[in-house]
């Protein structure tokens, strides 16, 4: 069970540094802009996002099998998705468009 909830009713911008999500629900009602790092290390919280933009130099780091519910678009303008080990498999449920202009996005699985 999550300890807390963070609800953003507008844009959330991570300009530099790392925003760590640990055992909590994260909701962003507009666009999540990642120039720094979003680090999520818990499967007990839910991630409900509208749009996600990972910009050059930005990253999403996962150390657990998180699920991201994205009701809008997921756009990579550089940056990357990282996990702490090969057996970590975050899931992205994207209702809108997936656009990768640059940056590595490796999709594996069965």
Rosetta blueprint (number, residue, H / E / L):
1 X L
2 X L
3 X L
4 X E
5 X E
6 X E
7 X E
8 X E
9 X L
10 X L
11 X L
12 X E
13 X E
14 X E
15 X L
16 X L
17 X L
18 X E
19 X E
20 X E
21 X E
22 X L
23 X L
24 X E
25 X E
26 X E
27 X E
28 X E
29 X E
30 X E
31 X E
32 X E
33 X E
34 X E
35 X L
36 X L
37 X E
38 X E
39 X E
40 X E
41 X L
42 X L
43 X L
44 X L
45 X L
46 X L
47 X E
48 X E
49 X E
50 X E
51 X E
52 X E
53 X E
54 X E
55 X E
56 X L
57 X L
58 X L
59 X E
60 X E
61 X E
62 X E
63 X L
64 X L
65 X L
66 X L
67 X E
68 X E
69 X E
70 X E
71 X L
72 X L
73 X L
74 X E
75 X E
76 X E
77 X E
78 X L
79 X L
80 X E
81 X E
82 X E
83 X E
84 X L
85 X L
86 X L
87 X L
88 X L
89 X L
90 X L
91 X E
92 X E
93 X E
94 X E
95 X L
96 X L
97 X L
98 X E
99 X E
100 X E
101 X E
102 X E
103 X L
104 X L
105 X L
106 X L
107 X L
108 X L
109 X L
110 X L
